[in-house]
Amino acid sequence: MLLHKLMKQHQVSQTSLSRATGVPQPTINRILNGVTLHPRHDAMERLANFFDVTPDSMYGSLLKKADFSNEAPLDKLCEKIERLSAIDRSTLLLRIANNSLTKKNLPPYPLVTPVI
């Protein structure tokens, strides 16, 4: 990751980077550990300015990690769903929809019945 590399090159700790940029140390830690995959632009801009790099270059490694890491499993899941019969696919999608609705304290299954 670019931030980790820059910190190591400049021999700067998370605490001193936080003090110099105004970006909270826990935020820096979450970025470094991949917990925060989409950090706020103002934080990344302050970090980039400190290291004299562009904010876009700071996002580069984060985007690679965040946006494409689940692409292959999602494609495989979609393929499996497409291979289901129409009734099984409808039932599955209804279960998913009703499950998400019940989490919002809305009426439980069955709200809609599959059309055959």
C-alpha positions, 0 to 999 in steps of 0.5 A: 500500500502506498501510504505504508510505503511512504510512511516507511520511506519518510520514517514517520509514525502514525502519531506524528503523521496524524499531528502533522496532517490533522488526520486522526491517528485511528483513521490512519490506522484503519486505512493502513489495515484495510478497515477503511476502504473508502477514506474521505477525500479531505483526509487523503488530500492532507496525507498526500500533501504531507508526502508531496504526492497526488491524492489520486495516487493515494487512492490507487492501491485502495481501489484495487483492493476494495473494488475488485476483490469480490468480483470473481465470487459474485460472478460465480454466484450470479452464474449459479443463480442463472442456472436455477429453474425459474421457480427456484430462482423466484423463490430464492429472490423472494427469500432474499427480499423478504429477509431484508424486509424483515430486518427493517421491521416490515411484514415478514414472508410471504409478501409476494408469491412467485408467478409460475 
